[in-house]
Amino acid sequence: MGSWVGSTWKWDLKWRRIWFEWELPQFRDHEHLLSRVSLQQGRQDTSYWIPGLSGTFSVRSAYKELQTLRVDCSQIEKFSQIWDLPIPPKAAIFLWRLFHNALPTASNLLRRNIALEDISCPFCHAQPETISHILLTCNVTHAVWNECFLWLNTTTVLPEDPVMHLNFIPAVLDSKEKTQKWRVIWCAIAWNIWNQRNACVFRHDQFVQQKLMKEIILTAWKWLRVKQNKFHIPFYLWSINPGLCI
């Protein structure tokens, strides 16, 4: 925890793991709060409630303090998009980890001081494996996204940021219902790309785009059929071109 160096207390905090990138602001806030604490030898520790005028905790002062906190609306919107989608819980957890840069890609494992022989993308073997690269910008996976956008008879330049990528809605989707169906397809695409990545890394499978596309079409159809009561499209129609069925 720490020790005295002369008359000054030096913090020496030990953590069980390396901090995730999205946790670093909290870590810096924690360090800042500790730096404001002045410890003195020979004096007994006491507690003091800063928001209260008397230094004693009260529900009223706690409520007022909470009222002053700023809420990141973009984070709330991001979470609501995940949990409101008609997808299985395991897929929602995958998206949560994706948006928090917490998937175990080679770059993230390396950042956690886990030694790896190869940090390159298991698909193209040309670039370091980051979340954005393996799921969105790799030449191999980018071709998958392009084929999926062709379902909607549209082409576009796609963002490299996962959240912006999910929120990109083609103009042909002119209703909330169609948009939600497309986001389910988006999740099925990302989910199956990640599963294919794991198959390549751990089972040394070969990447076959046609096989992956079949898995994406089947996954999206299953999710929509189970989670949406109004979705009654037969699989043989869906398998021809999912975009026509949205």
Backbone hydrogen bonds, N-H to C=O, Kabsch-Sander energy under -0.5 kcal/mol:
donor,donor_aa,acceptor,acceptor_aa,energy
3,S,10,K,-2.0
5,V,8,T,-3.4
6,G,4,W,-0.6
7,S,5,V,-0.5
8,T,5,V,-1.6
10,K,3,S,-3.0
11,W,9,W,-0.5
12,D,1,M,-2.6
23,E,20,F,-1.2
24,L,20,F,-0.7
24,L,21,E,-1.0
26,Q,23,E,-0.6
27,F,23,E,-1.9
28,R,24,L,-2.7
29,D,25,P,-2.2
30,H,26,Q,-2.3
31,E,27,F,-2.4
32,H,28,R,-2.3
33,L,29,D,-2.3
34,L,30,H,-2.2
35,S,31,E,-2.1
36,R,32,H,-0.8
36,R,33,L,-0.8
37,V,34,L,-1.5
38,S,36,R,-0.5
39,L,37,V,-0.7
43,R,40,Q,-1.3
49,W,55,G,-2.9
50,I,48,Y,-0.9
52,G,49,W,-0.7
55,G,52,G,-0.6
62,A,58,S,-2.1
63,Y,59,V,-2.5
64,K,60,R,-2.1
65,E,61,S,-1.9
66,L,62,A,-2.2
67,Q,63,Y,-1.8
68,T,64,K,-0.8
68,T,65,E,-0.8
69,L,65,E,-0.5
69,L,66,L,-0.9
73,C,71,V,-1.1
75,Q,72,D,-0.6
76,I,72,D,-1.7
77,E,73,C,-2.7
78,K,74,S,-2.1
79,F,75,Q,-2.5
80,S,76,I,-2.5
81,Q,77,E,-2.0
82,I,78,K,-1.4
83,W,79,F,-2.5
84,D,80,S,-1.8
85,L,81,Q,-0.5
85,L,82,I,-1.0
87,I,85,L,-2.2
91,A,88,P,-0.6
92,A,88,P,-1.9
93,I,89,P,-2.5
94,F,90,K,-1.7
95,L,91,A,-2.2
96,W,92,A,-2.3
97,R,93,I,-2.3
98,L,94,F,-2.3
99,F,95,L,-2.9
100,H,96,W,-1.1
101,N,98,L,-1.5
102,A,97,R,-3.2
103,L,97,R,-0.5
105,T,103,L,-2.5
107,S,129,E,-2.2
109,L,105,T,-2.6
110,L,106,A,-2.5
111,R,107,S,-1.8
112,R,108,N,-1.1
113,N,110,L,-1.7
114,I,109,L,-2.3
115,A,113,N,-0.6
121,C,127,Q,-2.9
125,H,121,C,-1.7
129,E,119,I,-3.0
130,T,128,P,-1.1
134,I,130,T,-2.7
135,L,131,I,-2.0
136,L,132,S,-2.0
137,T,132,S,-2.1
138,C,133,H,-2.4
142,H,138,C,-3.3
143,A,139,N,-1.2
144,V,140,V,-0.8
145,W,141,T,-2.1
146,N,142,H,-2.3
147,E,143,A,-1.9
148,C,144,V,-2.1
149,F,145,W,-2.3
150,L,146,N,-1.4
151,W,147,E,-0.6
151,W,148,C,-0.8
152,L,148,C,-0.5
152,L,149,F,-0.8
153,N,150,L,-1.5
154,T,149,F,-1.6
158,L,156,T,-0.7
165,H,161,D,-2.5
166,L,162,P,-2.4
167,N,163,V,-2.2
168,F,164,M,-0.7
168,F,165,H,-0.8
169,I,167,N,-0.7
173,L,170,P,-1.9
174,D,172,V,-1.2
179,T,175,S,-2.1
180,Q,176,K,-2.3
181,K,177,E,-1.9
182,W,178,K,-2.3
183,R,179,T,-2.1
184,V,180,Q,-1.9
185,I,181,K,-2.1
186,W,182,W,-2.8
187,C,183,R,-2.4
188,A,184,V,-2.2
189,I,185,I,-2.5
190,A,186,W,-2.5
191,W,187,C,-2.9
192,N,188,A,-2.2
193,I,189,I,-2.4
194,W,190,A,-2.3
195,N,191,W,-2.1
196,Q,192,N,-2.4
197,R,193,I,-2.4
198,N,194,W,-2.3
199,A,195,N,-2.1
200,C,196,Q,-2.2
201,V,197,R,-2.3
202,F,198,N,-3.0
203,R,198,N,-0.5
203,R,199,A,-1.5
205,D,199,A,-1.8
208,V,206,Q,-0.5
212,L,208,V,-2.3
213,M,209,Q,-2.7
214,K,210,Q,-1.6
215,E,211,K,-1.8
216,I,212,L,-2.3
217,I,213,M,-2.4
218,L,214,K,-2.3
219,T,215,E,-2.7
220,A,216,I,-2.5
221,W,217,I,-1.9
222,K,218,L,-2.4
223,W,219,T,-2.5
224,L,220,A,-2.4
225,R,221,W,-2.4
226,V,222,K,-2.3
227,K,223,W,-2.5
228,Q,224,L,-2.1
229,N,227,K,-0.5
231,F,228,Q,-1.3
232,H,230,K,-0.9
237,L,234,P,-0.6
238,W,234,P,-2.2
239,S,235,F,-3.2
240,I,236,Y,-0.7
241,N,237,L,-1.2
244,L,241,N,-1.4
245,C,241,N,-0.6
245,C,242,P,-1.4
246,I,242,P,-0.6
246,I,243,G,-0.7
